[in-house]
Each structure stands twice: as structure tokens, then as C-alpha cells.
Amino acid sequence: MRPSFDLATRQWAEVRWRSPHPDRPPRVGLQDLLLHAHEIEALAITPPPALSALYRLLYALTARITGLDEDRDDEDWEDRRYQALQGPLPAEAVRGYFHQWADRFDLFSPRFPFLQDPRLADPDVCPKSAGVNKLALGRPAGNNSVWFGHHWDQSPIPLPADEGFAALLVWLYYGPSGRCSTRSHGAVSAADVAAGPLRTSLSYHPEGDTLLQTLLAGLTPPPRGLRRQDDPCPWELPELPDPLAAPREPHPYPGPCSRLTGGWQHALLLVPDATGDQVVDAYITWGRRAKQPSTGDAYLIHQLSQQGNLYARPADSGRALWRDLDGLLQLDNTTTAQPRRPAVFDNLDELGAFKVRALGFEQDGKTRDIQFVSATTPPLLFRINDYDPRTARRIGDLRTAGELYGRRLDYAVKRAWAAITDSKLGPCPWSEHAAATYWPAAEEIFWQRMRRQDFQDPWRTFRTAATTTFDHVTGSRVRDTRSARAVEHARLELYGGRRKPQRQA
């Protein structure tokens, strides 16, 4: 008996049922997940970047099973999606798909381990493993300091297989760049890798009342004339891919399935214990030598830099989700970055109102991981700018007012701190204190006024919140005339700063 952990049948994915019952398990496999998607309220997968990655895999599976991975000439794609929304996914199609690829969803399959490269087990290919501590999120590895748990490479603690799979997903989509284990293929031997396709980014996913609604809402129309044999998922390939192959040109990911499950730079192989219930070691190295082009991800807000380059809006654990409504609702009057709404929201209003779930990982572009990001909005009408441009403009004004007084407050406390401490203007303890106080208050103000449809004088309440925060942060340091003068001069920045006198003609 070889070790096995079949993701299709093993109960590993934690879910929340719409109607909980003692007979319903808290965890299900991929097959039951799709069979009962209409009865499941939501997934309860952690951490957030793992859920973001899993959503992409489930979108691809849903597209395959429903036939929405192809744009048929005789039927409208949106009509077919609407029909699929009316009932459960066809049981025959679900079971037939997993039967067709029965040997491809096993984490520890000897020939095709799910989303892994079995060639790494060859000492001539990858002579040294990375260790389970390197694989696990939050564990120290190598010479790194111990922060959240006492783990060391000489005596690693095995990782449950379901957690190992979550870590595998995060590595594939959000993995770091730079140094990695040495891998040899053909005449090439290298020990460096490019960053994962979603590193530093924040994904926005529509969520409905059921998992079925969520998965169908997350699909995007395929290109006209695309056939599924031209748009394979990694587990559908007849052979292991060539890691030295050049990216496909000119459209390397023409279809939704290869876009959702492509663009990875890393290659991993999980090593199980004798039972297959735990991961005891892992190989982590480069999976492709050539930097893969953008997959055109449909779940990211893209915006322009000052140099005119298009980039994905980065994840920021200190940034509340209401501040991203300029990109989600395509508001025209809010920023100069010209944010572009994620393509997944372009065809949703016909299905109803959906919440937005933001999932990501605040990171730098290379190796430093900072914090997971997860947030949810109330149900939104994503094309409000088309249906009701006046309300859309007022929402934009409300958001702009909150951002304006947040920036003014940040500059004001920095200026007060610099004046009192005789230091240069820049980041300081007061700016962090002010941000931690103002932005939660501003978020509450924004959603309260949105619920009441109160758009009168949008600047007034935000200015009050900024002034209250400024007094709270600076009040304890006003001890003499000099400090009081510095604080009061800095207070003027909340109102736009001191006006410069006009020069005489």
C-alpha cells in the first residue's frame, strides 16, 4: 500500500452548510464539494491566499463540468451560465470528470502528484530537499529567527496533508523570488526562481448566497472558438511539462482554465509519511526558467503607475476594502491611477447583487512576507456607473473625501512630530497611531452614509474624524508654548495648509 491522499474523495475542505445537520460532515472532498455546492454556504479554508488559489482551481473545475469553458456557436454563454445557476451541478458530469482523471487528484501519486513535479525526487535532478519547515507557512526555516513556534530543521514536526496542500497552493501562486534549491534539467543547472504570478497582489472574488452562485459568478467568458483541448489544466496534460520550454506566443494563456491554473514559476514535491496523512519533507525549486508572461488575471484591479505602466493593485493589510471601490465600481472621479475593474465583475449584474471577498498576501516583491489580507463588502451593483451615474459620482465623492482627510491627517501629524522633535519630515510613531485610529472610524462613517444614502457634504464627517484623531494623537505632547505652536501650525494641514500670499503683478 503506497501513501495516498486523494483530494477528490478525502474529506479535507472545511465548509459551512446553509442548513447545518449532524449528518453533514464539516469537511468534504472536491467531488462532494461540487455535488453539494448548491447546499454549501461558503468555504472555510485558511489562510486567505490559499482560499484565493483554491477559488481559481474550483473555477476551472466548474467551467469544465458545466461546459462553460467553451463558447459554443449555437448557444449564448451567459444564458448557459444562468441555466446552470438554477439547480445543482449535474451529478453525472461531476462524477464523470473525476472518474476520467481519477489518478490525477492524489497528492502523492507516484507519476502525477497533483500540481507537483515527481522528477524532483531524483537526486540527479534535485539533490537536496527544502524541508517541511520551509514548506509550512509561518514556520522558521534555515537560520531564520523563531517567532510563532519552536521549529528547527533537525527535528521537524510533520504537517497534516490538508495543510500541506494549502501551503502548496500558496507557494505556486504567491511564492518568493530569488534563491531556491538547485535543480538540473538537461544542460541547465540553476538555483534561482522568479516570483509567483499573484505575489504582492490582492484578489477580488464575487460571493453569493451559495457556493454554486459563487463559483458560477467567478467564471469569465472564454474566447470565441476556443476548444477545451487547446486550454488544458496542468492535471489534464498527458506528460509532465518541459521546464525549459519557452512561453507560448503570442497568447500564452488563451483560455480561462490555463489562465486560472497557469503562470507558476515554482515546482514542488511533497514527501508523505507511510500513511499519506502527513507531509514530512518537501522539495521546492524552480519550475520554469523563462519568466512567464502575465496571465491576464480576471480578479485583480490594475492601475497605471506614474510612468504609465500597468500593474496590479498590491495587497495592504492596513487598507480597508471600501477604499478600493474606485476600482470595483469603476468610479471616474476618484484617483489619477485610472484603476481598471477586475474583468470578473463585467457580467454580473444579470445574476443579481454579490458581495466582494478580497483575499491576498501583503508581501514585498522578493522574499519578505508580512500579513494575510481578507475582507468582505456588502452586496454591490458593479455597473452602477452605467445605471445610475449620479449616485456613482456621489459614492466617488464620499470615498474621495475619506481619502483626502486621511492624507491630510497623515501629513499633519508628521509635520507636528518633526517640529517638536527637530527631525526630518517622514514616517513617525504619530503617523502610525493616527492611521490606526482614523481609518477604522472612516470606514464606519463610509458604510453608515452608504446605507442611509446620505451624500450631503461628504467632507464634513471625515474632517471631524480627522480633527478628533489629530487632537487625540498630539494632545499628550503639548507641554509648553513651543510644542503648542508646532501642533497648531500643523493643524492647518487638516484644512489644506497655510495659503501662500499671491505675488504682486
MIKOL-81889 format. One record per residue (C-alpha): residue number from 1; residue in one letter; y, x, z. Coordinates in Angstrom, 2 decimals. Each point is the difference from the previous one (the first is absolute). Example, Ala and Ser with C-alpha at 12.3 -4.5 7.8 and 13.67 -1.06 7.14 Angstrom:
// MIKOL-81889
(1,"A",(-4.50,12.30,7.80))
(2,"S",(3.44,1.37,-0.66))
//
This chain:
// MIKOL-81889
(1,"M",(0.00,0.00,0.00))
(2,"R",(3.30,1.52,-1.11))
(3,"P",(3.30,-0.76,1.76))
(4,"S",(1.73,-3.04,-1.43))
(5,"F",(3.15,-2.04,0.59))
(6,"D",(0.30,-2.66,-2.71))
(7,"L",(3.55,-1.34,0.03))
(8,"A",(-1.11,-3.07,-1.95))
(9,"T",(-2.40,-1.29,2.65))
(10,"R",(0.71,1.81,3.29))
(11,"Q",(2.37,-1.82,2.36))
(12,"W",(2.91,2.43,0.27))
(13,"A",(3.23,-1.77,-1.10))
(14,"E",(1.69,-1.81,2.87))
(15,"V",(1.42,-3.41,-0.96))
(16,"R",(1.82,-2.99,1.52))
(17,"W",(-1.59,-3.35,-0.89))
(18,"R",(2.17,-3.05,-0.60))
(19,"S",(-2.36,-2.09,2.16))
(20,"P",(-1.68,2.36,2.48))
(21,"H",(-3.55,-0.89,1.00))
(22,"P",(-2.62,1.87,2.09))
(23,"D",(-2.30,0.09,-3.04))
(24,"R",(2.58,1.82,-2.10))
(25,"P",(-0.16,3.79,0.39))
(26,"P",(3.18,1.95,0.77))
(27,"R",(-0.96,2.54,-2.69))
(28,"V",(-1.37,-0.50,-3.50))
(29,"G",(-1.03,2.09,-3.00))
(30,"L",(1.75,-0.02,-3.36))
(31,"Q",(-2.31,-2.63,-1.47))
(32,"D",(0.50,-2.51,2.82))
(33,"L",(3.68,0.87,0.09))
(34,"L",(0.42,-1.28,-3.55))
(35,"L",(-2.45,-2.90,0.37))
(36,"H",(1.95,-1.34,3.00))
(37,"A",(3.50,1.14,-1.02))
(38,"H",(1.17,-3.64,-0.04))
(39,"E",(-1.09,-0.37,3.66))
(40,"I",(1.47,3.30,1.24))
(41,"E",(3.60,0.05,1.11))
(42,"A",(0.62,3.73,-0.24))
(43,"L",(-1.46,3.47,0.33))
(44,"A",(0.33,1.82,3.32))
(45,"I",(-0.47,3.51,-1.38))
(46,"T",(1.82,2.92,1.56))
(47,"P",(1.85,2.30,-0.43))
(48,"P",(2.61,-1.49,-2.40))
(49,"P",(-0.43,2.57,-2.82))
(50,"A",(-3.75,-0.68,0.01))
(51,"L",(0.70,-3.74,-0.41))
(52,"S",(2.41,0.78,-2.83))
(53,"A",(-2.71,2.01,-1.76))
(54,"L",(-2.68,-2.61,0.67))
(55,"Y",(2.20,-2.72,-1.49))
(56,"R",(0.05,1.95,-3.26))
(57,"L",(-3.79,0.24,-0.06))
(58,"L",(-0.32,-3.74,0.73))
(59,"Y",(2.51,-0.85,-2.74))
(60,"A",(-2.17,1.89,-2.48))
(61,"L",(-3.18,-1.74,1.20))
(62,"T",(1.68,-3.42,-0.12))
(63,"A",(1.24,0.63,-3.54))
(64,"R",(-3.49,0.98,-1.13))
(65,"I",(-1.75,-2.97,1.61))
(66,"T",(2.48,-2.61,-1.24))
(67,"G",(0.39,1.49,-3.49))
(68,"L",(3.72,0.49,0.64))
(69,"D",(-0.38,3.66,-0.95))
(70,"E",(0.23,-1.11,-3.65))
(71,"D",(2.69,-1.94,-1.86))
(72,"R",(-2.01,-2.30,-2.24))
(73,"D",(1.57,-1.25,-3.19))
(74,"D",(-1.22,-3.57,0.42))
(75,"E",(1.17,-0.54,3.61))
(76,"D",(3.17,0.56,1.96))
(77,"W",(-0.42,2.62,2.74))
(78,"E",(2.22,-1.78,2.52))
(79,"D",(-1.81,-3.30,-0.54))
(80,"R",(-3.33,1.72,0.67))
(81,"R",(1.37,1.54,3.17))
(82,"Y",(1.29,-3.38,1.15))
(83,"Q",(-3.42,-1.54,-0.58))
(84,"A",(-1.67,2.78,2.00))
(85,"L",(2.37,-0.79,2.86))
(86,"Q",(-1.37,-3.55,0.33))
(87,"G",(-3.38,0.88,1.45))
(88,"P",(-2.27,2.75,1.23))
(89,"L",(-0.87,2.87,-2.27))
(90,"P",(-3.15,-0.84,-2.02))
(91,"A",(-2.96,1.09,2.13))
(92,"E",(-2.11,0.89,-3.04))
(93,"A",(2.67,2.33,-1.33))
(94,"V",(0.50,1.68,3.39))
(95,"R",(-3.70,0.58,0.60))
(96,"G",(-0.54,0.98,-3.63))
(97,"Y",(2.66,2.69,0.12))
(98,"F",(-1.34,1.63,3.17))
(99,"H",(-3.54,-0.24,-1.37))
(100,"Q",(1.10,1.73,-3.20))
(101,"W",(1.53,2.89,1.97))
(102,"A",(-2.40,-0.15,2.95))
(103,"D",(-0.29,3.77,0.38))
(104,"R",(3.72,0.74,-0.31))
(105,"F",(1.42,-1.41,3.27))
(106,"D",(-2.05,2.17,2.36))
(107,"L",(2.14,2.57,1.81))
(108,"F",(-2.93,2.41,0.16))
(109,"S",(-1.74,-0.54,-3.34))
(110,"P",(-1.48,3.33,-1.12))
(111,"R",(1.20,-0.36,-3.61))
(112,"F",(3.07,-2.29,0.10))
(113,"P",(1.42,-0.20,3.54))
(114,"F",(2.83,-2.55,-0.07))
(115,"L",(3.31,1.63,-1.05))
(116,"Q",(-1.40,3.48,0.71))
(117,"D",(-1.24,3.05,-1.88))
(118,"P",(-3.57,1.03,0.93))
(119,"R",(0.43,3.33,-1.80))
(120,"L",(1.96,1.30,2.99))
(121,"A",(-3.20,0.35,2.01))
(122,"D",(-1.04,2.90,-2.27))
(123,"P",(0.98,3.31,1.71))
(124,"D",(0.81,1.44,-3.40))
(125,"V",(2.54,-2.77,-0.57))
(126,"C",(1.56,-0.37,3.46))
(127,"P",(-1.29,2.71,2.36))
(128,"K",(1.72,-1.30,3.14))
(129,"S",(0.43,-3.47,1.45))
(130,"A",(3.27,-1.18,1.55))
(131,"G",(-1.55,-1.63,3.08))
(132,"V",(0.13,-3.52,1.32))
(133,"N",(3.14,0.74,2.02))
(134,"K",(1.85,0.77,-3.24))
(135,"L",(-1.18,-3.30,-1.44))
(136,"A",(0.89,-2.18,3.00))
(137,"L",(3.57,-1.25,0.27))
(138,"G",(1.85,1.23,3.06))
(139,"R",(-2.49,2.67,1.02))
(140,"P",(1.08,3.64,0.24))
(141,"A",(-1.82,2.36,-2.33))
(142,"G",(0.03,3.78,-0.34))
(143,"N",(2.78,1.56,2.09))
(144,"N",(2.06,-3.18,0.39))
(145,"S",(1.08,-1.11,3.46))
(146,"V",(-1.77,-2.76,1.91))
(147,"W",(2.20,-3.07,0.42))
(148,"F",(-1.99,-3.25,0.07))
(149,"G",(-3.54,1.11,0.80))
(150,"H",(-1.98,3.06,0.95))
(151,"H",(-1.89,0.95,-3.15))
(152,"W",(-1.00,3.46,-1.12))
(153,"D",(-1.93,1.18,-3.01))
(154,"Q",(-2.73,1.75,1.98))
(155,"S",(-1.19,-3.30,1.47))
(156,"P",(1.18,-2.87,-2.23))
(157,"I",(-0.56,-3.61,0.99))
(158,"P",(-1.64,-2.04,-2.81))
(159,"L",(2.11,-2.68,-1.65))
(160,"P",(-1.37,-3.55,-0.45))
(161,"A",(-0.76,-0.61,-3.67))
(162,"D",(2.54,-2.83,-0.36))
(163,"E",(2.75,2.23,1.41))
(164,"G",(-1.18,2.77,-2.30))
(165,"F",(0.41,-2.34,-2.97))
(166,"A",(3.54,-0.91,1.12))
(167,"A",(0.84,3.71,0.28))
(168,"L",(-1.48,0.57,-3.46))
(169,"L",(2.35,-2.62,-1.46))
(170,"V",(3.05,1.50,1.68))
(171,"W",(-0.88,3.47,-1.30))
(172,"L",(-0.43,-1.25,-3.57))
(173,"Y",(3.25,-1.95,-0.12))
(174,"Y",(2.24,1.81,2.52))
(175,"G",(-1.55,3.47,0.21))
(176,"P",(2.22,3.11,0.42))
(177,"S",(0.70,2.72,-2.51))
(178,"G",(-0.47,3.72,0.46))
(179,"R",(-2.90,1.99,1.39))
(180,"C",(-3.52,-1.48,0.00))
(181,"S",(-3.62,1.18,-0.05))
(182,"T",(-0.97,2.21,-2.92))
(183,"R",(-1.75,-1.77,-2.85))
(184,"S",(-1.53,1.55,-3.11))
(185,"H",(-0.64,-1.86,-3.23))
(186,"G",(-0.83,1.83,-3.18))
(187,"A",(2.22,3.03,-0.25))
(188,"V",(2.59,-1.39,2.43))
(189,"S",(0.04,0.75,3.72))
(190,"A",(2.98,-1.33,1.96))
(191,"A",(1.01,-0.98,3.52))
(192,"D",(3.08,-2.17,-0.49))
(193,"V",(0.57,-3.67,-0.75))
(194,"A",(2.83,-2.35,-0.96))
(195,"A",(1.06,-2.92,2.21))
(196,"G",(-1.63,-3.43,-0.21))
(197,"P",(1.60,-2.65,-2.24))
(198,"L",(1.45,-2.05,2.88))
(199,"R",(1.11,2.81,2.29))
(200,"T",(3.32,-0.76,1.80))
(201,"S",(0.16,-3.47,-1.59))
(202,"L",(0.14,-3.54,1.36))
(203,"S",(-2.08,-2.73,-1.68))
(204,"Y",(1.00,-3.66,-0.10))
(205,"H",(-2.81,-2.56,-0.22))
(206,"P",(0.29,-3.81,-0.28))
(207,"E",(-2.02,-1.79,2.68))
(208,"G",(-0.98,-3.67,-0.05))
(209,"D",(-1.69,-2.37,2.43))
(210,"T",(-3.47,1.25,-1.00))
(211,"L",(-1.41,3.29,-1.16))
(212,"L",(-0.83,-1.61,-3.34))
(213,"Q",(3.66,-0.86,-0.55))
(214,"T",(0.98,3.52,1.03))
(215,"L",(-2.41,1.68,-2.41))
(216,"L",(0.86,-2.22,-2.97))
(217,"A",(3.73,0.34,0.66))
(218,"G",(-0.44,3.77,-0.02))
(219,"L",(-1.27,0.08,-3.60))
(220,"T",(2.20,0.93,-2.94))
(221,"P",(-0.56,-1.00,-3.65))
(222,"P",(-1.97,2.54,-2.03))
(223,"P",(1.31,1.32,-3.33))
(224,"R",(-0.68,-2.15,-3.02))
(225,"G",(-3.33,0.78,-1.62))
(226,"L",(-1.37,2.07,2.90))
(227,"R",(-3.76,-0.11,0.51))
(228,"R",(-1.70,0.92,3.26))
(229,"Q",(-2.08,2.78,-1.53))
(230,"D",(3.29,1.78,-0.72))
(231,"D",(1.23,-0.44,3.58))
(232,"P",(-2.78,1.25,2.34))
(233,"C",(0.12,0.38,3.75))
(234,"P",(-1.34,3.32,1.35))
(235,"W",(-3.25,-1.58,1.23))
(236,"E",(-0.62,-1.45,-3.48))
(237,"L",(-0.02,3.33,-1.84))
(238,"P",(-3.39,1.07,-1.39))
(239,"E",(0.52,3.62,1.08))
(240,"L",(2.13,1.93,2.48))
(241,"P",(3.45,0.82,-1.45))
(242,"D",(0.93,3.47,-1.18))
(243,"P",(2.55,1.41,2.52))
(244,"L",(1.46,2.26,-2.69))
(245,"A",(0.58,-2.78,-2.54))
(246,"A",(3.58,-0.48,-1.16))
(247,"P",(1.75,-3.27,0.81))
(248,"R",(-0.51,-2.70,-2.59))
(249,"E",(2.94,-0.42,-2.34))
(250,"P",(2.26,-1.71,-0.74))
(251,"H",(-0.89,-2.76,2.47))
(252,"P",(-2.41,1.52,2.50))
(253,"Y",(-0.50,-3.25,1.94))
(254,"P",(0.36,-2.87,-2.48))
(255,"G",(-1.85,-2.60,2.04))
(256,"P",(0.44,-1.45,3.48))
(257,"C",(-3.33,1.25,1.37))
(258,"S",(0.51,3.66,-0.90))
(259,"R",(3.60,-0.22,1.21))
(260,"L",(-1.13,-1.37,3.35))
(261,"T",(-2.84,2.48,0.48))
(262,"G",(1.31,3.05,-1.87))
(263,"G",(2.44,2.84,0.37))
(264,"W",(-1.83,1.69,2.86))
(265,"Q",(0.40,3.75,0.35))
(266,"H",(-2.47,0.62,2.84))
(267,"A",(-3.78,0.08,0.03))
(268,"L",(-1.96,-0.71,3.18))
(269,"L",(-3.59,-0.21,1.13))
(270,"L",(-1.02,-1.49,3.35))
(271,"V",(-3.02,1.47,1.78))
(272,"P",(-1.96,-2.59,2.05))
(273,"D",(-2.29,0.32,2.97))
(274,"A",(-3.66,-0.97,-0.30))
(275,"T",(0.74,-3.72,0.43))
(276,"G",(2.97,-0.32,-2.33))
(277,"D",(2.04,-1.68,2.72))
(278,"Q",(2.20,3.04,0.64))
(279,"V",(1.76,2.75,-1.92))
(280,"V",(-0.61,3.48,1.41))
(281,"D",(1.71,2.18,-2.62))
(282,"A",(2.11,-0.24,-3.14))
(283,"Y",(0.97,2.00,-3.06))
(284,"I",(3.65,-0.34,-1.09))
(285,"T",(1.32,1.82,-3.04))
(286,"W",(1.69,-0.51,-3.36))
(287,"G",(-1.36,-2.64,-2.34))
(288,"R",(2.15,0.68,-3.08))
(289,"R",(1.79,3.15,-1.03))
(290,"A",(2.56,-1.75,-2.17))
(291,"K",(2.70,-1.98,1.74))
(292,"Q",(-0.72,-3.63,-0.81))
(293,"P",(2.87,-2.04,-1.45))
(294,"S",(1.38,-3.02,1.77))
(295,"T",(-2.34,-2.98,0.06))
(296,"G",(2.90,-2.43,-0.34))
(297,"D",(-0.88,-1.49,3.37))
(298,"A",(0.98,-3.68,0.14))
(299,"Y",(0.54,-0.09,3.79))
(300,"L",(2.83,2.51,0.42))
(301,"I",(3.79,-0.38,-0.13))
(302,"H",(1.35,2.55,-2.46))
(303,"Q",(3.62,1.09,0.03))
(304,"L",(2.28,2.58,-1.59))
(305,"S",(1.06,3.23,1.65))
(306,"Q",(3.50,1.40,-0.37))
(307,"Q",(-1.33,2.17,-2.81))
(308,"G",(-1.32,-3.07,-1.83))
(309,"N",(-3.69,0.57,0.77))
(310,"L",(-2.28,-2.93,0.82))
(311,"Y",(-1.94,0.30,3.26))
(312,"A",(-1.84,-2.25,2.45))
(313,"R",(1.91,-1.11,3.08))
(314,"P",(-1.48,2.05,2.86))
(315,"A",(-1.55,-1.39,3.16))
(316,"D",(2.28,0.20,3.04))
(317,"S",(-1.31,-1.10,3.38))
(318,"G",(3.57,-0.52,1.23))
(319,"R",(0.97,-2.31,-2.86))
(320,"A",(-0.54,-3.75,0.48))
(321,"L",(-1.47,-1.95,-2.90))
(322,"W",(3.00,-2.32,-0.46))
(323,"R",(1.93,3.01,-1.26))
(324,"D",(-2.34,0.14,-3.02))
(325,"L",(0.83,-3.50,-1.22))
(326,"D",(2.31,1.54,-2.59))
(327,"G",(-3.11,1.20,-1.80))
(328,"L",(-2.36,-2.88,0.82))
(329,"L",(2.41,-2.75,-1.09))
(330,"Q",(1.74,2.09,-2.67))
(331,"L",(3.44,-0.55,1.53))
(332,"D",(2.72,1.34,-2.26))
(333,"N",(2.87,0.74,2.37))
(334,"T",(-1.49,2.13,2.74))
(335,"T",(-0.52,3.67,-0.94))
(336,"T",(0.76,2.52,-2.72))
(337,"A",(-3.66,1.14,-0.11))
(338,"Q",(-0.86,-2.87,-2.39))
(339,"P",(-3.29,-0.87,1.74))
(340,"R",(-2.73,-1.47,-2.17))
(341,"R",(-2.19,-2.71,1.47))
(342,"P",(-3.75,0.71,0.20))
(343,"A",(-1.60,-1.46,-3.10))
(344,"V",(-2.48,-2.01,2.07))
(345,"F",(2.80,-2.39,1.01))
(346,"D",(1.07,-0.84,-3.56))
(347,"N",(-2.46,-2.90,-0.46))
(348,"L",(-0.49,-1.49,3.45))
(349,"D",(2.37,-2.93,0.32))
(350,"E",(-2.39,-2.24,-2.00))
(351,"L",(-2.58,0.53,2.77))
(352,"G",(2.38,-0.84,2.88))
(353,"A",(1.78,1.99,2.70))
(354,"F",(-1.65,3.12,1.39))
(355,"K",(0.70,2.31,2.89))
(356,"V",(0.44,3.69,-0.72))
(357,"R",(-2.08,2.55,1.86))
(358,"A",(1.41,3.52,-0.11))
(359,"L",(-2.56,2.75,0.61))
(360,"G",(0.49,3.73,-0.16))
(361,"F",(0.12,3.40,1.60))
(362,"E",(3.19,1.85,0.85))
(363,"Q",(-0.69,3.56,-1.17))
(364,"D",(1.66,2.93,-1.63))
(365,"G",(-1.00,0.96,-3.51))
(366,"K",(-2.37,2.77,1.05))
(367,"T",(-1.99,0.01,3.25))
(368,"R",(1.90,-1.60,2.88))
(369,"D",(-1.06,-3.51,1.10))
(370,"I",(2.43,-1.89,2.23))
(371,"Q",(-0.82,-3.66,0.62))
(372,"F",(-1.77,-3.03,-1.45))
(373,"V",(2.17,-2.86,-1.27))
(374,"S",(-0.90,-3.70,0.03))
(375,"A",(2.26,-3.06,-0.11))
(376,"T",(-0.01,-3.60,-1.27))
(377,"T",(2.75,-2.31,-1.27))
(378,"P",(0.13,-3.80,0.12))
(379,"P",(-0.97,-1.78,-3.26))
(380,"L",(2.42,0.92,-2.80))
(381,"L",(0.99,-1.36,-3.41))
(382,"F",(-0.07,3.16,-2.08))
(383,"R",(1.95,-1.38,-2.97))
(384,"I",(2.80,-1.53,2.03))
(385,"N",(2.43,2.10,-2.01))
(386,"D",(-1.06,-2.05,-3.07))
(387,"Y",(-0.25,-3.43,1.64))
(388,"D",(2.93,0.16,2.43))
(389,"P",(2.27,2.97,-0.75))
(390,"R",(2.67,-1.19,2.44))
(391,"T",(-2.39,0.08,2.98))
(392,"A",(-1.42,3.31,-1.23))
(393,"R",(3.50,1.46,-0.05))
(394,"R",(0.65,-1.24,3.54))
(395,"I",(-3.28,1.53,1.21))
(396,"G",(1.09,3.23,-1.61))
(397,"D",(3.37,-0.18,1.75))
(398,"L",(-1.73,-0.58,3.34))
(399,"R",(-2.29,2.98,-0.50))
(400,"T",(2.88,2.19,-1.22))
(401,"A",(2.04,-0.85,3.12))
(402,"G",(-2.86,1.05,2.26))
(403,"E",(-0.41,3.28,-1.87))
(404,"L",(3.75,0.67,-0.04))
(405,"Y",(0.47,-0.27,3.76))
(406,"G",(-3.16,1.97,0.60))
(407,"R",(1.43,2.90,-2.02))
(408,"R",(3.41,-0.30,1.67))
(409,"L",(-1.58,-0.02,3.45))
(410,"D",(-2.07,3.08,-0.80))
(411,"Y",(3.07,1.91,-1.18))
(412,"A",(2.11,-1.18,2.95))
(413,"V",(-2.40,1.19,2.71))
(414,"K",(-0.56,3.29,-1.80))
(415,"R",(3.74,0.57,-0.16))
(416,"A",(0.44,-0.86,3.69))
(417,"W",(-2.84,2.35,1.01))
(418,"A",(1.40,2.85,-2.13))
(419,"A",(3.48,-0.43,1.50))
(420,"I",(-1.23,-0.07,3.60))
(421,"T",(-2.49,2.88,-0.32))
(422,"D",(2.09,2.13,-2.40))
(423,"S",(-2.87,0.10,-2.48))
(424,"K",(-0.41,-0.63,-3.71))
(425,"L",(-0.34,-3.51,-1.33))
(426,"G",(-3.70,-0.74,-0.49))
(427,"P",(-3.11,-1.53,1.56))
(428,"C",(0.30,-0.36,3.76))
(429,"P",(-1.58,-1.90,2.92))
(430,"W",(2.63,-2.72,-0.23))
(431,"S",(-0.85,-0.79,-3.62))
(432,"E",(-3.67,-0.49,0.89))
(433,"H",(0.92,-2.15,3.01))
(434,"A",(2.37,-2.10,-2.10))
(435,"A",(-2.58,-0.53,-2.76))
(436,"A",(-2.66,-1.07,2.51))
(437,"T",(2.41,-2.58,1.43))
(438,"Y",(1.86,-1.28,-3.07))
(439,"W",(-2.73,-0.48,-2.60))
(440,"P",(-2.27,-2.31,2.05))
(441,"A",(3.06,-2.09,0.87))
(442,"A",(1.09,-0.05,-3.64))
(443,"E",(-3.48,-1.12,-1.10))
(444,"E",(0.10,-2.92,2.44))
(445,"I",(3.49,-0.95,-1.24))
(446,"F",(-1.11,0.13,-3.63))
(447,"W",(-3.04,-2.25,0.36))
(448,"Q",(1.79,-2.45,2.31))
(449,"R",(2.76,-0.48,-2.54))
(450,"M",(-2.53,-0.25,-2.83))
(451,"R",(-1.87,-2.76,1.83))
(452,"R",(3.24,-1.89,0.63))
(453,"Q",(1.30,0.72,-3.53))
(454,"D",(3.14,1.28,1.71))
(455,"F",(1.79,2.31,-2.45))
(456,"Q",(3.55,-0.50,1.24))
(457,"D",(1.80,3.29,0.74))
(458,"P",(-3.19,2.12,-0.11))
(459,"W",(1.81,3.07,1.31))
(460,"R",(1.16,-1.52,3.27))
(461,"T",(-3.25,-0.06,2.04))
(462,"F",(-1.09,3.41,-1.23))
(463,"R",(3.33,1.52,0.97))
(464,"T",(-0.35,-1.52,3.46))
(465,"A",(-3.50,1.51,0.33))
(466,"A",(1.28,3.40,-1.15))
(467,"T",(2.93,-0.10,2.45))
(468,"T",(-2.25,-1.01,2.90))
(469,"T",(-2.41,2.80,-0.84))
(470,"F",(2.82,2.54,-0.27))
(471,"D",(1.31,-0.94,3.45))
(472,"H",(-3.50,0.14,1.48))
(473,"V",(-0.73,3.46,-1.43))
(474,"T",(3.34,1.66,0.71))
(475,"G",(1.08,-1.73,3.22))
(476,"S",(-1.80,2.34,2.39))
(477,"R",(1.75,3.08,-1.40))
(478,"V",(3.61,-1.18,0.37))
(479,"R",(1.00,2.01,3.07))
(480,"D",(3.45,1.33,-0.76))
(481,"T",(2.93,-0.45,-2.35))
(482,"R",(-1.39,2.41,-2.59))
(483,"S",(-3.36,-1.75,-0.33))
(484,"A",(1.65,-3.44,0.01))
(485,"R",(2.30,1.08,-2.84))
(486,"A",(-2.97,1.35,-2.00))
(487,"V",(-1.95,-3.23,0.42))
(488,"E",(2.93,-2.23,-0.92))
(489,"H",(0.81,2.06,-3.09))
(490,"A",(-3.63,-0.22,-1.05))
(491,"R",(0.01,-3.77,0.60))
(492,"L",(2.35,-0.39,-2.95))
(493,"E",(-2.93,0.90,-2.30))
(494,"L",(-1.56,-3.37,0.84))
(495,"Y",(2.97,-1.61,-1.74))
(496,"G",(0.07,2.30,-3.00))
(497,"G",(1.73,3.02,1.53))
(498,"R",(3.63,1.00,0.23))
(499,"R",(1.91,-0.79,-3.14))
(500,"K",(1.55,2.97,-1.74))
(501,"P",(3.76,-0.37,-0.62))
(502,"Q",(0.91,-0.51,-3.62))
(503,"R",(1.78,2.91,-1.61))
(504,"Q",(3.55,-0.60,-1.21))
(505,"A",(0.38,-0.19,-3.76))
//
